Amino acid sequence: MKTTALALACATMMLALPAAAQSIYKYVRPDGSVVYSDKPVSGARLDERLEPAQPPDPKAVAAAQEAARKRARAVNESAAERTQAVNAVDTEIRAANSALETARARLEAGREPLPGERTGIIATGSGRSRLNGEYWARQIENEQAVAEARARLDAAYAARNALR
């Protein structure tokens, strides 16, 4: 059964090959209608002969397919590298945002003076005190930490925007 089907398929293909190589003619009848045929049409004038397209060179087809595969690989590799870069920048944005939140929280919590950061005012005798240099140094340090975290976050956003 398989042999018969194979033989029939081969015979059909062999019959189709010569037909595919035949020329097609365009005829115009006296009434103006157009007829396409592979045989002469009586009473019509031949307007054009259409040759069948030549089959493409198998080597050229193989070369074009290989070039297309190489381009696809290059595009896929580029996309994978870009995805990794975007993921790394997103991770940095999350870390920088977390660092900024931590620095802001420390700044707010650090507004209240710690023990030893007040100095009494003796001259007035009122029992009042003022904030000393240790307090202000800690405030400056906390504000610098917030500024550095903000700069880190801004740089991360700039890196992400550059990838777009």
C-alpha positions in Angstrom: 0.0 0.0 0.0 2.8 2.4 0.9 4.7 1.5 -2.2 1.7 2.2 -4.4 1.1 5.6 -2.8 4.8 6.5 -3.2 4.8 5.5 -6.8 1.6 7.4 -7.5 3.1 10.5 -5.7 6.3 10.3 -7.8 4.4 9.9 -11.0 2.2 12.9 -10.2 5.2 15.0 -9.5 6.9 14.0 -12.7 3.8 15.0 -14.7 3.6 18.3 -12.9 7.2 19.3 -13.6 6.9 19.7 -17.4 3.6 21.6 -16.9 5.2 24.1 -14.6 7.9 24.9 -17.1 5.4 25.8 -19.9 4.8 29.4 -21.1 1.5 31.1 -20.6 0.1 33.4 -23.4 -2.1 36.4 -23.0 -4.6 36.7 -25.9 -7.0 39.5 -26.6 -10.3 38.5 -28.3 -12.0 40.9 -30.8 -14.6 41.9 -28.2 -11.7 43.1 -25.9 -11.8 40.2 -23.4 -8.5 38.9 -22.2 -7.8 35.1 -22.1 -4.7 33.5 -20.6 -3.9 30.1 -22.0 -1.0 27.7 -22.7 -2.4 26.9 -26.1 -3.3 29.2 -29.1 -6.8 30.7 -28.9 -8.5 30.9 -32.3 -9.7 34.4 -33.4 -7.6 36.2 -30.7 -4.4 38.1 -31.1 -1.4 37.2 -29.0 -0.7 40.1 -26.7 2.0 38.8 -24.4 4.0 35.7 -23.6 4.6 35.1 -19.9 7.6 32.9 -19.0 7.5 30.9 -15.8 9.7 32.2 -13.0 12.9 30.3 -12.7 13.2 28.3 -9.5 15.6 29.9 -7.1 19.1 28.6 -6.8 19.2 26.1 -3.9 22.6 27.5 -2.8 21.3 31.0 -2.8 18.3 30.0 -0.8 20.4 28.1 1.7 22.8 31.1 2.0 19.8 33.5 2.5 18.3 31.2 5.2 21.6 31.0 7.0 22.0 34.8 6.9 18.5 35.1 8.3 19.3 32.7 11.1 22.5 34.7 12.0 20.5 37.9 12.1 17.8 36.3 14.3 20.5 35.0 16.6 22.1 38.5 16.8 18.8 40.1 17.5 18.0 37.5 20.2 21.4 38.0 21.9 21.0 41.8 21.8 17.5 41.5 23.3 18.8 39.2 26.0 21.6 41.6 26.9 19.2 44.5 27.0 16.8 42.5 29.2 19.7 41.8 31.6 20.7 45.4 31.6 17.2 46.6 32.3 16.8 44.0 35.1 20.1 45.2 36.7 19.0 48.8 36.5 15.6 48.0 38.0 17.3 46.2 40.9 19.6 49.2 41.4 16.5 51.5 41.4 14.8 49.4 44.1 18.0 49.3 46.2 18.6 53.1 45.8 14.9 53.8 46.7 15.2 51.7 49.8 18.4 53.5 50.8 16.7 56.8 50.3 13.8 55.8 52.5 16.1 54.6 55.2 18.2 57.8 55.1 15.0 60.0 55.2 13.7 57.9 58.2 17.1 58.3 60.0 17.0 62.1 59.3 13.5 62.4 60.7 14.3 60.2 63.7 17.5 62.2 64.3 15.8 65.5 64.7 15.3 64.9 68.4 18.5 65.6 70.3 20.3 62.6 71.9 21.8 62.6 75.4 24.9 64.8 75.5 23.9 66.9 72.5 22.6 69.8 74.6 24.8 72.3 76.5 23.4 74.3 79.4 23.4 78.0 79.4 25.0 79.1 82.7 25.0 82.8 82.2 21.3 83.3 82.4 20.7 80.9 85.3 17.4 79.9 83.8 18.2 76.2 83.4 17.9 76.5 79.6 20.2 74.7 77.2 21.2 74.9 73.6 22.1 72.3 71.0 25.8 71.7 70.7 28.1 70.9 67.8 27.6 67.1 68.1 23.9 67.5 67.3 24.5 69.7 64.3 27.3 67.4 63.0 24.8 64.5 63.2 22.2 66.5 61.4 24.6 67.4 58.6 25.7 63.8 58.3 22.0 62.6 58.1 21.3 65.3 55.4 24.4 64.2 53.4 23.2 60.6 53.6 19.8 61.7 52.2 21.5 63.7 49.4 23.8 60.8 48.5 20.9 58.3 48.4 18.9 60.8 46.3 21.8 61.1 43.9 22.1 57.3 43.7 18.4 57.0 42.8 18.7 59.8 40.2 21.7 58.0 38.6 19.7 54.8 38.5 16.7 56.5 36.9 19.1 58.1 34.3 20.6 54.7 33.5 17.2 53.2 33.0 16.1 56.1 30.7 19.3 55.7 28.7 18.3 52.1 28.0 14.9 53.1 26.6 
